[in-house]
Amino acid sequence: MKFVERSGAAPFGAHVIVQTASGQVDVHLGDARLLKQNNFALAEGNNVRVVGVTSAIGDSKVFLARLVQVGDNLIAVRSTTGIPYVPAGIRGKQISQAAARQQAGAR
């Protein structure tokens, strides 16, 4: 697993490369400031659970994460309609752990 806070390629923002049974997957996590604001950290070797959808961006495929979980720490990075969340104070509001858990049940 490799975490990149600011990707220079679209979609811009935080990405993590996750090793799956079928190979490596590029996962877009949105704005890294949202992760920091929610004390969400990723490190090499973590087991990660990601809920989202694969999308073609240019010539490559990217998994657009909606929910990301490491251990008991769960964060929603996109709405159920696919709109990326932004950190509180920039625009809008951050989503709580409780709301993220409710979304996880609403897959």
N, C-alpha and C positions, 0 to 999 in steps of 0.2 A: 504494500500500500504506500502510495506517495501522495502527500497533501501539497497543493499549490494554492497560496492565499490569493494571488492575483494573476489570473491567466492572461497572456497576451493574445490569445485566440478566442474567437467567439464560441460559445457565449462567455462573455467576460465575467470575472468574479472568481470565487473559490471553486476549486476542482479537487477531487480525490480520485486516484486510480485504485480500483478495488480488484483484487484477484478473486475470480469466481471459478466454479468447476468448468465453465466453458471458456475461460480466458480472462484477460484483463478488460475492465470496463471503466471508461471515463465518466465520472459522475459529477454533474454540475450542482454545486451547493448554494449558489447565489452569492449574496454579499457577505464577505468574511466578517464584517463588523457585527452582523447579526449573531454569528456564532460566538464571537468574543463577548458580546453583550449578555449572552445567555450562559457564559462560562462553559461553552462547549468546545472540547479539544479533541483532536484526532492525532494519533501517533502510530507510527509503523508497528505492525503486529496486532493492533486492535481488531477485534471482531466487530464488524459493522453491519447493521441491518438498514437497508434503504428501500423506501417505497416511492415509486414514481413511474415515469414512462420514458421509453427510448424515443429519441427524435433525431431526424437528419438535420444537421447544421452544416451547410456547405457540402463538402465531399465526405464528411465523417459523421459518425453516429455518436450521440451523447445521451447518457441517461440523465434526465432532468429529475432530480430528487424533489419529493414533496415532504417526506419525513425521513429523518436520519436518527439512528439510535446506536449508542455505544454504551454497553452495560445498561444501567437504569436511566441514563441520560438520554432523553428523547427531545428532539426539536423539530418543529415544522418550519420548513424553509420556503414553502409555496402553499398557496391556498388550494382547495379542492378543484378549483378551475384552472390552476396552473400559473397563477400570478405570483411572482417572487415577493416574499416579505422583505421589508427593509428594517433596519434598526430603528428603535424608538428615538424620537427627536429629529429624525431626518424628514420623514413624512409617514403618516399613518401611525400604527402602534405595533409593538412586538406581540407575538402570540405567547401565551403562557404554556407551561408544561401540561397543565390540565387540558387546555384546548388542543394541544398536540396529541395527547393521549386519546381525546374524544375523536379527533380526525383519524387516528390509527384504527379505531374501532369501526369507522365509517367507510373503510375502503370499499 
